[in-house]
Amino acid sequence: KAKHYYELAAQKHYNSFALCKLGNIYSKGKLGKINYEKSIKYYKKAAKLGYENGYYSLATIYYQINDNQVNIDKIIKYLEKTLEINANHIDSLNLLGYIYLNERISSENHEKAKRYFSKSLSNDPTNQDKYALCNYGDYYYYAQYEAKDIPKATQYYMQSSEKGYSDGTLKLGIIQKNHFHKYSLAKTYFEKAAQENNIDSYYYLGKTY
């Protein structure tokens, strides 16, 4: 039914929101099977109408399926286009930061990642994004071009964990285990992450025995 109404909205008004929702239906397999080709078609139509989430959805789906025909530079361009339309698009800021931190590794891009994470968090100080908080923790914990800052990494992981993100919880455990050798406390974090269905936590729990 949702598909039917979104199709009507898209056909009669060429509604960019409806086009994006149709893309989501196919990208998430809500009709039984995932169909990336159809989802991309709808996302491109939404983007052509100037809808920020059309561009963002194109970036995320190409990043998700790891399409060898679409390189990281093109994904970055989709995200930058999103930010041209809405400079405060938190998810785009966060994903750009993640890409520069993990996919385009260099001293210059390390600083770019920091700027994107910082802007993502500063957009809404009272309701900061749990993924951005965890990524900012990664910036300080996995620092490649400066000294690790364990206190700052712990601070951001803790805030992410408190918002219910299991990766933040898991990384608190990793810090306690690897840097402070507090194995009992680390185990507590791993167990909490496991309760939140974090797959990686099972590996770390196994190592505590």
PAVONU-26210 format. One record per residue (C-alpha): x, y, z. Coordinates in steps of 0.1 Angstrom, whole numbers, padded with zeros to 4 digits, always signed. Layout:
% PAVONU-26210
XYZ/...
***
This chain:
% PAVONU-26210
+0000+0000+0000/+0028+0024+0009/+0044+0017-0025/+0011+0024-0043/+0006+0058-0026/+0042+0069-0031/+0039+0060-0068/+0008+0081-0071/+0025+0110-0054/+0056+0106-0076/+0036+0104-0108/+0011+0131-0102/+0033+0157-0085/+0068+0143-0092/+0073+0145-0055/+0110+0142-0046/+0101+0129-0011/+0079+0101-0025/+0106+0092-0051/+0131+0088-0023/+0107+0067-0003/+0102+0044-0033/+0140+0041-0035/+0140+0030+0001/+0114+0004-0005/+0136-0013-0031/+0169-0008-0013/+0156-0023+0019/+0138-0052+0002/+0104-0043+0016/+0087-0061-0013/+0106-0093-0006/+0138-0088-0026/+0164-0060-0026/+0166-0043-0060/+0194-0018-0060/+0189-0009-0097/+0154+0003-0091/+0163+0021-0059/+0191+0040-0076/+0167+0050-0104/+0143+0066-0079/+0171+0082-0059/+0185+0098-0091/+0151+0112-0100/+0148+0127-0065/+0183+0141-0067/+0175+0156-0101/+0147+0176-0085/+0172+0190-0060/+0162+0169-0030/+0191+0166-0006/+0183+0131+0005/+0182+0119-0031/+0220+0127-0033/+0226+0114+0002/+0208+0081-0006/+0228+0077-0038/+0260+0081-0018/+0250+0056+0009/+0237+0030-0015/+0269+0030-0036/+0290+0029-0005/+0269+0001+0009/+0270-0021-0022/+0307-0012-0029/+0300-0008-0066/+0334-0009-0084/+0321+0013-0111/+0314+0041-0087/+0346+0052-0069/+0349+0069-0036/+0354+0103-0053/+0320+0101-0069/+0304+0092-0035/+0322+0122-0020/+0307+0144-0048/+0272+0131-0040/+0277+0140-0003/+0292+0174-0012/+0261+0180-0034/+0239+0172-0004/+0258+0198+0017/+0255+0224-0011/+0217+0221-0006/+0218+0217+0031/+0251+0226+0048/+0239+0211+0081/+0229+0177+0068/+0242+0157+0097/+0244+0123+0081/+0263+0136+0051/+0288+0154+0074/+0292+0122+0094/+0297+0100+0064/+0322+0124+0048/+0342+0125+0079/+0342+0087+0081/+0353+0084+0045/+0382+0108+0050/+0392+0091+0082/+0391+0055+0068/+0391+0055+0030/+0412+0085+0021/+0440+0083+0046/+0464+0112+0047/+0474+0139+0071/+0453+0165+0053/+0422+0142+0052/+0426+0133+0088/+0420+0170+0096/+0391+0171+0071/+0375+0142+0090/+0379+0162+0122/+0362+0192+0107/+0332+0172+0094/+0327+0154+0127/+0330+0186+0147/+0304+0204+0125/+0281+0174+0127/+0282+0175+0165/+0280+0213+0167/+0248+0215+0146/+0227+0203+0175/+0246+0203+0208/+0217+0191+0229/+0209+0161+0207/+0242+0150+0192/+0243+0121+0168/+0254+0088+0184/+0273+0077+0152/+0292+0110+0149/+0302+0108+0186/+0316+0073+0180/+0334+0084+0149/+0349+0114+0167/+0361+0089+0193/+0377+0069+0165/+0395+0101+0153/+0412+0104+0187/+0417+0067+0194/+0430+0056+0160/+0450+0088+0154/+0476+0081+0127/+0491+0116+0124/+0492+0127+0160/+0494+0111+0194/+0463+0091+0206/+0441+0110+0230/+0426+0082+0251/+0407+0106+0275/+0390+0123+0246/+0383+0090+0228/+0368+0077+0260/+0346+0108+0264/+0331+0105+0229/+0327+0067+0231/+0309+0071+0265/+0285+0097+0251/+0278+0075+0221/+0272+0045+0243/+0249+0065+0266/+0228+0072+0235/+0225+0035+0228/+0251+0029+0202/+0267-0005+0208/+0299+0003+0189/+0305+0031+0214/+0300+0006+0242/+0323-0020+0225/+0351+0005+0221/+0349+0015+0257/+0356-0021+0265/+0385-0022+0241/+0401+0009+0258/+0397-0006+0292/+0412-0039+0281/+0441-0026+0260/+0451+0005+0277/+0441+0002+0314/+0442-0036+0317/+0409-0035+0336/+0396-0068+0322/+0366-0071+0345/+0353-0037+0335/+0361-0044+0298/+0341-0076+0301/+0311-0056+0314/+0312-0033+0284/+0315-0063+0260/+0286-0080+0277/+0265-0048+0274/+0274-0045+0237/+0265-0082+0232/+0231-0075+0247/+0226-0049+0221/+0234-0075+0194/+0268-0062+0185/+0285-0090+0166/+0321-0079+0172/+0315-0080+0210/+0312-0118+0209/+0348-0120+0196/+0360-0098+0224/+0340-0116+0250/+0356-0149+0238/+0390-0134+0244/+0382-0126+0280/+0379-0163+0289/
***
